[in-house]
Amino acid sequence: MPLLSNQTYRRNQQRRTTVQRYALPALLAAAALFGVLWLVLHMHPYLAWLTATGLLALLLFRLDKLQAGLGGDRVPEVVLHMLTLLGGFSGTALGMFAFPRRHKTRKLSFWLVLLVSIIIHFAIASLWFGLL
């Protein structure tokens, strides 16, 4: 069984570290914002979750755009996709078009994840609110 080269190992380790640096804090921030919206502002739980993940997705798209301009660490695409699928499709859609040069609009993967997320959450909302 061949061992990974040092370069491949370092690259994989760097990817894991970067994802951990963004994914876990993103989930914790979404949970905290959800708690405020649901428990303090008494929003419907599903709408509170969609709002929390949408705001967070928009903020991470903005952070990614700023980092791209500065040449810093970018937000991993897997983290942006994760938030989109968890309910942040509204923030993703805004983030793709709100910032200069239409951030991430040329990547097919973002369009596919956005479409799948909208379909999933439309179905969930339809069942939850009795629309179907």
DRENMI-823773 format. One line per 3 residues: number of its first residue (from 1); their letters; for each residue z, x, y of N, C-alpha, C, O. Coordinates in nm, 4 decimals, always signed. Atoms other than C-alpha are relative to their C-alpha. Example, Ala and Ser with C-alpha at 12.3 -4.5 7.8 and 13.67 -1.06 7.14 Angstrom:
1) AS) +0.0000,+0.0890,-0.1190,+0.7800,+1.2300,-0.4500,+0.0000,+0.0900,+0.1200,+0.0665,+0.1936,+0.1181 ~ -0.0060,-0.0820,-0.1190,+0.7140,+1.3670,-0.1060,+0.0730,-0.0770,+0.1090,+0.0899,-0.0261,+0.2198
end
This chain:
1) MPL) +0.0000,+0.0853,-0.1175,+0.0000,+0.0000,+0.0000,+0.0000,+0.0900,+0.1239,+0.0916,+0.1704,+0.1409 ~ +0.0079,-0.0881,-0.1156,-0.1089,+0.1660,+0.3263,+0.1067,-0.0358,+0.1044,+0.1370,-0.1528,+0.1275 ~ -0.0977,+0.0194,-0.1057,+0.1491,+0.2119,+0.5963,-0.0723,-0.0185,+0.1320,-0.1851,+0.0278,+0.1492
4) LSN) +0.0582,+0.0186,-0.1325,+0.0832,+0.1079,+0.9526,+0.0023,+0.1317,+0.0763,+0.0957,+0.2109,+0.0634 ~ -0.0001,-0.1195,-0.0834,-0.0169,+0.3811,+1.1906,+0.1063,-0.0163,+0.1079,+0.1497,-0.1278,+0.1371 ~ -0.1007,+0.0054,-0.1062,+0.2311,+0.4693,+1.4626,-0.0474,-0.0857,+0.1163,+0.0305,-0.1613,+0.1743
7) QTY) +0.0547,+0.0766,-0.1117,+0.0015,+0.3189,+1.7242,+0.0037,-0.1504,-0.0305,+0.0416,-0.2300,+0.0555 ~ -0.0027,+0.1412,+0.0387,-0.0306,-0.0110,+1.5349,+0.1429,-0.0519,-0.0040,+0.1709,-0.1628,+0.0416 ~ -0.1410,+0.0401,+0.0053,+0.3429,-0.0230,+1.4713,+0.0560,-0.0216,+0.1407,+0.1226,-0.1218,+0.1668
10) RRN) -0.0491,+0.0127,-0.1381,+0.4205,+0.0377,+1.8410,-0.0593,-0.1229,+0.0695,+0.0107,-0.1934,+0.1422 ~ +0.0652,+0.1153,-0.0615,+0.1674,-0.2255,+1.9492,+0.0623,-0.1295,-0.0516,+0.0909,-0.2201,+0.0268 ~ -0.0629,+0.1197,+0.0576,+0.3138,-0.4841,+1.7090,+0.1426,-0.0180,+0.0505,+0.1844,-0.1296,+0.0811
13) QQR) -0.1370,+0.0060,-0.0508,+0.6673,-0.3990,+1.8189,+0.0021,-0.0443,+0.1459,+0.0879,-0.1228,+0.1862 ~ +0.0081,+0.0376,-0.1412,+0.5675,-0.4310,+2.1842,-0.0339,-0.1490,+0.0137,+0.0213,-0.2172,+0.1000 ~ +0.0344,+0.1428,-0.0039,+0.4099,-0.7729,+2.1180,+0.1211,-0.0860,-0.0345,+0.1487,-0.1854,+0.0326
16) RTT) -0.1196,+0.0757,+0.0379,+0.7229,-0.8957,+1.9404,+0.1021,+0.0001,+0.1126,+0.1602,-0.1038,+0.1437 ~ -0.0965,-0.0106,-0.1082,+0.9434,-0.7709,+2.2216,-0.0409,-0.0865,+0.1184,+0.0425,-0.1553,+0.1773 ~ +0.0487,+0.0783,-0.1129,+0.7263,-0.9325,+2.4877,+0.0129,-0.1487,-0.0271,+0.0536,-0.2243,+0.0611
19) VQR) -0.0133,+0.1413,+0.0348,+0.7185,-1.2656,+2.3055,+0.1462,-0.0408,+0.0035,+0.1793,-0.1471,+0.0561 ~ -0.1429,+0.0313,-0.0007,+1.0955,-1.2552,+2.2547,+0.0537,-0.0043,+0.1429,+0.1422,-0.0837,+0.1750 ~ -0.0459,-0.0041,-0.1382,+1.1410,-1.1698,+2.6197,-0.0379,-0.1263,+0.0759,+0.0294,-0.1622,+0.1724
22) YAL) +0.0436,+0.1217,-0.0688,+0.9544,-1.4851,+2.7233,+0.0288,-0.1272,-0.0787,+0.0699,-0.2270,-0.0196 ~ -0.0094,+0.1231,+0.0785,+0.9724,-1.7347,+2.4340,+0.1412,-0.0567,-0.0028,+0.1607,-0.1744,+0.0277 ~ -0.1366,+0.0494,+0.0080,+1.3478,-1.7605,+2.3876,+0.0533,-0.0457,+0.1364,+0.1095,-0.1548,+0.1452
25) PAL) -0.0439,+0.0486,-0.1311,+1.4294,-1.7752,+2.7614,-0.0737,-0.1272,+0.0435,-0.0146,-0.2140,+0.1078 ~ +0.0764,+0.1201,-0.0364,+1.1509,-2.0338,+2.8066,+0.0578,-0.1230,-0.0695,+0.0736,-0.2283,-0.0077 ~ -0.0576,+0.1132,+0.0726,+1.2977,-2.2563,+2.5359,+0.1384,-0.0362,+0.0534,+0.1719,-0.1540,+0.0654
28) LAA) -0.1330,+0.0269,-0.0560,+1.6485,-2.2188,+2.6770,-0.0090,-0.0646,+0.1374,+0.0678,-0.1555,+0.1689 ~ +0.0188,+0.0593,-0.1333,+1.5276,-2.2962,+3.0289,-0.0484,-0.1447,-0.0127,-0.0030,-0.2318,+0.0615 ~ +0.0475,+0.1368,+0.0211,+1.3403,-2.6036,+2.9019,+0.1151,-0.0900,-0.0445,+0.1276,-0.2031,+0.0023
31) AAL) -0.1140,+0.0790,+0.0468,+1.6526,-2.7225,+2.7208,+0.0993,-0.0276,+0.1131,+0.1516,-0.1385,+0.1242 ~ -0.0928,+0.0179,-0.1127,+1.8704,-2.6685,+3.0296,-0.0551,-0.1005,+0.1006,+0.0173,-0.1891,+0.1460 ~ +0.0608,+0.0932,-0.0947,+1.6273,-2.8486,+3.2595,-0.0056,-0.1408,-0.0586,+0.0168,-0.2391,+0.0121
34) FGV) -0.0028,+0.1293,+0.0680,+1.5948,-3.1277,+3.0042,+0.1386,-0.0638,+0.0120,+0.1510,-0.1823,+0.0429 ~ -0.1366,+0.0514,-0.0098,+1.9745,-3.1623,+3.0011,+0.0313,-0.0560,+0.1376,+0.0928,-0.1619,+0.1500 ~ -0.0235,+0.0478,-0.1370,+1.9871,-3.1953,+3.3781,-0.0755,-0.1305,+0.0245,-0.0189,-0.2266,+0.0765
37) LWL) +0.0812,+0.1195,-0.0249,+1.7042,-3.4483,+3.3904,+0.0508,-0.1209,-0.0780,+0.0516,-0.2327,-0.0264 ~ -0.0432,+0.1097,+0.0848,+1.8399,-3.6566,+3.1049,+0.1436,-0.0423,+0.0290,+0.1709,-0.1603,+0.0509 ~ -0.1415,+0.0341,-0.0113,+2.2166,-3.6363,+3.1454,+0.0456,-0.0246,+0.1430,+0.1293,-0.1113,+0.1679
40) VLH) -0.0444,+0.0143,-0.1390,+2.2518,-3.5992,+3.5210,-0.0840,-0.1034,+0.0746,-0.0299,-0.1898,+0.1438 ~ +0.0880,+0.0912,-0.0727,+1.9485,-3.7849,+3.6543,-0.0363,-0.1254,-0.0793,-0.1041,-0.2144,-0.0279 ~ +0.0168,+0.1175,+0.0869,+1.9407,-4.0345,+3.3628,-0.1464,-0.0384,-0.0215,-0.1801,-0.1567,-0.0267
43) MHP) +0.1392,+0.0266,+0.0348,+1.5690,-3.9993,+3.2940,-0.0078,-0.0365,-0.1474,+0.0805,-0.0023,-0.2261 ~ +0.0263,+0.0277,+0.1414,+1.4302,-4.1319,+2.9696,-0.0127,+0.1348,-0.0709,-0.0766,+0.2252,-0.0172 ~ -0.0001,-0.1323,+0.0657,+1.4763,-3.8484,+2.7143,-0.1393,+0.0598,-0.0211,-0.1591,+0.1795,-0.0001
46) YLA) +0.1340,-0.0546,+0.0244,+1.1081,-3.8155,+2.6281,-0.0668,+0.0412,+0.1316,-0.1303,+0.1464,+0.1389 ~ +0.0574,-0.0350,-0.1306,+0.9982,-3.8204,+2.9913,+0.0705,+0.1215,+0.0603,+0.0074,+0.2035,+0.1270 ~ -0.0740,-0.1174,-0.0480,+1.2725,-3.5704,+3.0761,-0.0516,+0.1268,-0.0685,-0.0676,+0.2304,-0.0040
49) WLT) +0.0516,-0.1156,+0.0732,+1.1433,-3.3366,+2.8035,-0.1397,+0.0383,+0.0490,-0.1681,+0.1562,+0.0702 ~ +0.1346,-0.0285,-0.0496,+0.7821,-3.3694,+2.9201,+0.0048,+0.0615,+0.1400,-0.0724,+0.1523,+0.1708 ~ -0.0145,-0.0550,-0.1355,+0.8900,-3.3013,+3.2782,+0.0513,+0.1431,-0.0048,-0.0006,+0.2306,+0.0645
52) ATG) -0.0592,-0.1344,+0.0096,+1.1025,-3.0002,+3.1821,-0.1012,+0.1013,-0.0515,-0.1164,+0.2087,+0.0067 ~ +0.0967,-0.0944,+0.0558,+0.8355,-2.8375,+2.9666,-0.1218,+0.0147,+0.0906,-0.1806,+0.1226,+0.0978 ~ +0.1120,-0.0070,-0.0929,+0.5635,-2.9222,+3.2186,+0.0295,+0.0905,+0.1187,-0.0540,+0.1721,+0.1577
55) LLA) -0.0392,-0.0869,-0.1121,+0.7509,-2.7593,+3.5066,+0.0087,+0.1456,-0.0437,-0.0354,+0.2359,+0.0274 ~ -0.0133,-0.1363,+0.0498,+0.8292,-2.4563,+3.2976,-0.1367,+0.0618,-0.0293,-0.1599,+0.1787,+0.0015 ~ +0.1350,-0.0506,+0.0266,+0.4674,-2.4215,+3.1826,-0.0689,+0.0377,+0.1307,-0.1335,+0.1422,+0.1388
58) LLL) +0.0605,-0.0298,-0.1300,+0.3512,-2.4373,+3.5446,+0.0582,+0.1283,+0.0592,-0.0159,+0.2113,+0.1119 ~ -0.0635,-0.1214,-0.0515,+0.6034,-2.1713,+3.6470,-0.0459,+0.1249,-0.0757,-0.0690,+0.2297,-0.0153 ~ +0.0446,-0.1157,+0.0777,+0.4999,-1.9424,+3.3618,-0.1471,+0.0325,+0.0244,-0.1853,+0.1495,+0.0202
61) FRL) +0.1384,-0.0274,-0.0374,+0.1315,-1.9830,+3.4488,-0.0037,+0.0742,+0.1333,-0.0817,+0.1677,+0.1514 ~ -0.0052,-0.0683,-0.1304,+0.2185,-1.8835,+3.8054,+0.0494,+0.1432,-0.0166,-0.0068,+0.2351,+0.0430 ~ -0.0511,-0.1340,+0.0248,+0.4232,-1.5863,+3.6839,-0.1076,+0.0875,-0.0632,-0.1237,+0.2034,-0.0249
64) DKL) +0.1058,-0.0750,+0.0657,+0.1364,-1.4781,+3.4591,-0.1077,+0.0403,+0.1004,-0.1585,+0.1523,+0.0958 ~ +0.1014,-0.0298,-0.1016,-0.1071,-1.4985,+3.7510,+0.0493,+0.1095,+0.0940,-0.0264,+0.1996,+0.1300 ~ -0.0558,-0.1044,-0.0868,+0.1244,-1.2922,+3.9714,+0.0019,+0.1351,-0.0704,-0.0337,+0.2371,-0.0114
67) QAG) -0.0040,-0.1239,+0.0766,+0.1718,-1.0330,+3.6981,-0.1398,+0.0584,-0.0192,-0.1566,+0.1803,-0.0195 ~ +0.1378,-0.0478,+0.0158,-0.2043,-1.0119,+3.6474,-0.0440,+0.0730,+0.1265,-0.1099,+0.1767,+0.1191 ~ +0.0366,-0.0633,-0.1267,-0.2488,-0.9294,+4.0151,+0.0733,+0.1296,+0.0248,+0.0204,+0.2201,+0.0894
70) LGG) -0.0816,-0.1198,-0.0208,+0.0274,-0.6703,+4.0100,-0.0173,+0.1037,-0.1099,+0.0310,+0.2162,-0.0973 ~ +0.0159,-0.0905,+0.1134,-0.0744,-0.5129,+3.6792,+0.1247,+0.0119,-0.0849,+0.1432,+0.1116,-0.1547 ~ -0.1248,-0.0030,+0.0765,+0.2609,-0.5987,+3.5229,-0.0146,-0.0646,-0.1366,-0.1253,-0.0979,-0.1791
73) DRV) -0.0009,+0.0651,+0.1312,+0.3602,-0.7459,+3.1862,-0.0401,-0.1457,+0.0154,+0.0198,-0.2200,+0.0933 ~ +0.0486,+0.1377,-0.0046,+0.1702,-1.0691,+3.1319,+0.0847,-0.0877,-0.0915,+0.1489,-0.0387,-0.1844 ~ -0.0643,+0.0959,+0.0888,+0.3183,-1.3821,+2.9790,-0.0907,-0.0136,-0.1224,-0.2090,-0.0438,-0.1069
76) PEV) +0.0849,+0.0092,+0.1189,+0.1945,-1.3836,+2.6172,-0.0628,-0.1390,-0.0142,+0.0018,-0.2406,+0.0116 ~ +0.0700,+0.1272,+0.0164,-0.0638,-1.6522,+2.5458,+0.0704,-0.0898,-0.1001,+0.0702,-0.2118,-0.0840 ~ -0.0682,+0.0804,+0.1008,+0.1345,-1.7648,+2.2427,+0.1165,-0.0779,+0.0634,+0.1464,-0.1892,+0.0200
79) VLH) -0.1095,+0.0695,-0.0677,+0.4254,-1.8562,+2.4742,-0.0556,-0.1161,+0.0830,+0.0016,-0.2250,+0.0840 ~ +0.0630,+0.1076,-0.0770,+0.1962,-2.0563,+2.7031,-0.0481,-0.1113,-0.0932,-0.0329,-0.2295,-0.0621 ~ +0.0445,+0.1000,+0.0976,+0.0459,-2.2303,+2.3988,+0.1192,-0.0766,-0.0567,+0.1122,-0.1982,-0.0746
82) MLT) -0.1196,+0.0638,+0.0543,+0.3937,-2.3001,+2.2595,+0.0510,-0.1081,+0.0961,+0.0793,-0.2205,+0.0547 ~ -0.0485,+0.0977,-0.0979,+0.5044,-2.4710,+2.5808,-0.0949,-0.1179,+0.0137,-0.0515,-0.2321,+0.0295 ~ +0.0985,+0.1079,-0.0087,+0.1819,-2.6689,+2.5972,+0.0185,-0.0976,-0.1155,+0.0223,-0.2189,-0.0949
85) LLG) -0.0145,+0.0855,+0.1182,+0.2262,-2.7994,+2.2434,+0.1340,-0.0730,-0.0036,+0.1437,-0.1827,-0.0587 ~ -0.1314,+0.0650,-0.0023,+0.5945,-2.8768,+2.3006,+0.0105,-0.1104,+0.1045,+0.1111,-0.1810,+0.1104 ~ -0.0004,+0.1088,-0.0979,+0.5019,-3.1112,+2.5857,-0.0350,+0.0419,+0.1407,-0.0379,-0.0421,+0.2306
88) GFS) +0.0293,-0.0483,-0.1341,+0.4110,-2.8949,+2.8819,-0.1463,-0.0084,+0.0389,-0.1939,+0.0707,+0.1203 ~ +0.1437,+0.0101,-0.0268,+0.0499,-3.0083,+2.8901,-0.0312,-0.0293,+0.1460,-0.1343,+0.0147,+0.1968 ~ +0.0259,+0.0294,-0.1420,+0.0802,-3.1407,+3.2468,+0.0100,+0.1275,+0.0838,-0.0735,+0.1508,+0.1712
91) GTA) -0.0133,-0.1267,-0.0711,+0.2040,-2.8047,+3.3759,-0.1109,+0.0968,-0.0350,-0.1560,+0.1738,+0.0498 ~ +0.1106,-0.0860,+0.0421,-0.0619,-2.6253,+3.1736,-0.1275,-0.0394,+0.0722,-0.1992,+0.0466,+0.1233 ~ +0.1210,+0.0469,-0.0681,-0.3392,-2.8408,+3.3187,+0.0032,+0.0374,+0.1479,-0.0966,+0.0839,+0.2029
94) LGM) -0.0122,-0.0385,-0.1413,-0.2087,-2.7854,+3.6721,-0.0118,+0.1510,+0.0173,-0.0796,+0.1991,+0.1081 ~ +0.0025,-0.1453,-0.0095,-0.1563,-2.4154,+3.6110,-0.1376,+0.0597,-0.0209,-0.1702,+0.1640,+0.0358 ~ +0.1344,-0.0508,+0.0246,-0.5091,-2.3711,+3.4837,-0.0886,-0.0132,+0.1236,-0.1796,+0.0672,+0.1437
97) FAF) +0.0887,+0.0255,-0.1132,-0.6602,-2.5107,+3.8031,+0.0627,+0.0238,+0.1372,-0.0100,+0.0395,+0.2353 ~ -0.0662,-0.0062,-0.1302,-0.3993,-2.4777,+4.0799,-0.0038,+0.1374,+0.0641,+0.0059,+0.1489,+0.1863 ~ -0.0098,-0.1345,-0.0541,-0.4070,-2.1036,+4.1192,-0.1386,+0.0589,+0.0224,-0.2348,+0.0171,-0.0420
100) PRR) +0.1313,-0.0580,-0.0308,-0.6876,-1.8911,+4.2621,-0.0712,+0.0510,-0.1253,-0.0089,+0.0992,-0.2198 ~ +0.0884,-0.0449,+0.1086,-0.9765,-1.8074,+4.0310,+0.0196,-0.0771,-0.1289,-0.0123,-0.0265,-0.2365 ~ -0.0117,+0.0879,+0.1164,-0.8936,-2.0934,+3.7944,+0.0536,+0.0717,-0.1223,-0.0198,+0.1028,-0.2161
103) HKT) -0.0680,-0.0792,+0.1006,-0.6465,-1.9179,+3.5746,-0.0135,-0.0594,-0.1400,+0.0235,-0.1746,-0.1624 ~ +0.0117,+0.0322,+0.1430,-0.7235,-1.9328,+3.1992,-0.1013,-0.1100,-0.0318,-0.1049,-0.1568,-0.1456 ~ +0.0938,+0.1086,+0.0278,-1.0010,-2.1945,+3.2355,-0.1188,+0.0447,-0.0850,-0.1889,-0.0397,-0.1408
106) RKL) +0.1142,-0.0485,+0.0779,-1.2576,-1.9733,+3.0617,+0.0327,+0.0229,-0.1463,-0.0566,+0.0524,-0.2258 ~ -0.0408,-0.0263,+0.1382,-1.0588,-1.9371,+2.7410,-0.0004,-0.1296,-0.0806,+0.0708,-0.2247,-0.0484 ~ +0.0115,+0.1188,+0.0848,-1.1515,-2.1871,+2.4715,+0.1337,-0.0364,-0.0644,+0.1643,-0.1544,-0.0819
109) SFW) -0.1278,+0.0278,+0.0662,-0.8110,-2.1509,+2.3059,+0.0910,-0.0849,+0.0886,+0.1624,-0.1714,+0.0378 ~ -0.0846,+0.0802,-0.0898,-0.6366,-2.2932,+2.6150,-0.0490,-0.1440,+0.0065,+0.0318,-0.2368,+0.0114 ~ +0.0549,+0.1354,-0.0012,-0.8713,-2.5921,+2.6228,+0.0343,-0.0738,-0.1293,+0.0716,-0.1911,-0.1262
112) LVL) -0.0283,+0.0643,+0.1289,-0.8212,-2.6625,+2.2527,+0.1471,-0.0367,-0.0127,+0.1803,-0.1479,-0.0538 ~ -0.1440,+0.0277,+0.0083,-0.4422,-2.6342,+2.2668,+0.0376,-0.1126,+0.0957,+0.1185,-0.1989,+0.0616 ~ -0.0273,+0.1058,-0.0974,-0.4357,-2.8522,+2.5791,-0.0452,-0.1354,-0.0543,+0.0290,-0.2331,-0.0446
115) LVS) +0.0519,+0.1254,+0.0548,-0.6510,-3.1203,+2.4141,+0.0861,-0.0500,-0.1163,+0.1208,-0.1680,-0.1221 ~ -0.0841,+0.0376,+0.1145,-0.4469,-3.1185,+2.0919,+0.1363,-0.0492,+0.0487,+0.1886,-0.1479,-0.0030 ~ -0.1306,+0.0391,-0.0527,-0.1233,-3.1396,+2.2908,-0.0052,-0.1378,+0.0656,+0.0847,-0.2195,+0.0459
118) III) +0.0137,+0.1313,-0.0642,-0.2461,-3.4345,+2.4977,-0.0106,-0.1094,-0.1056,+0.0525,-0.2142,-0.0922 ~ +0.0152,+0.0996,+0.1063,-0.3497,-3.6210,+2.1825,+0.1329,-0.0233,-0.0716,+0.1718,-0.1377,-0.0952 ~ -0.1293,+0.0121,+0.0689,-0.0183,-3.5486,+2.0075,+0.1001,-0.0773,+0.0848,+0.1656,-0.1693,+0.0357
121) HFA) -0.1027,+0.0628,-0.0838,+0.1963,-3.6519,+2.3020,-0.0390,-0.1401,+0.0447,+0.0485,-0.2220,+0.0727 ~ +0.0423,+0.1378,-0.0245,-0.0132,-3.9589,+2.3784,+0.0408,-0.0873,-0.1187,+0.0899,-0.1987,-0.1008 ~ -0.0390,+0.0749,+0.1198,+0.0459,-4.0696,+2.0190,+0.1516,-0.0208,-0.0055,+0.1985,-0.1302,-0.0370
124) IAS) -0.1466,+0.0121,-0.0001,+0.4201,-3.9972,+2.0445,+0.0450,-0.1022,+0.1033,+0.1282,-0.1879,+0.0737 ~ -0.0382,+0.0939,-0.1058,+0.4488,-4.1849,+2.3748,-0.0404,-0.1425,-0.0369,+0.0331,-0.2376,-0.0104 ~ +0.0449,+0.1350,+0.0411,+0.2472,-4.4760,+2.2360,+0.0946,-0.0604,-0.1022,+0.1277,-0.1787,-0.0943
127) LWF) -0.0938,+0.0506,+0.0994,+0.4787,-4.5072,+1.9396,+0.1372,-0.0254,+0.0602,+0.2004,-0.1268,+0.0307 ~ -0.1326,+0.0114,-0.0575,+0.7953,-4.4516,+2.1421,+0.0110,-0.1217,+0.0924,+0.1099,-0.1949,+0.0899 ~ -0.0044,+0.1074,-0.0986,+0.7073,-4.7002,+2.4140,-0.0725,-0.1265,-0.0472,-0.0869,-0.2218,+0.0293
130) GLL) +0.0616,+0.1173,+0.0568,+0.5278,-4.9449,+2.1843,-0.1348,-0.0357,+0.0599,-0.1673,-0.1535,+0.0744 ~ +0.1300,+0.0255,-0.0599,+0.1852,-4.9060,+2.3386,-0.1077,-0.0299,-0.1028,-0.2106,-0.0887,-0.0695 ~ +0.1011,+0.0256,+0.1040,-0.0012,-4.9219,+2.0073,+0.0375,-0.1192,-0.0838,-0.0357,-0.1554,-0.1759
end
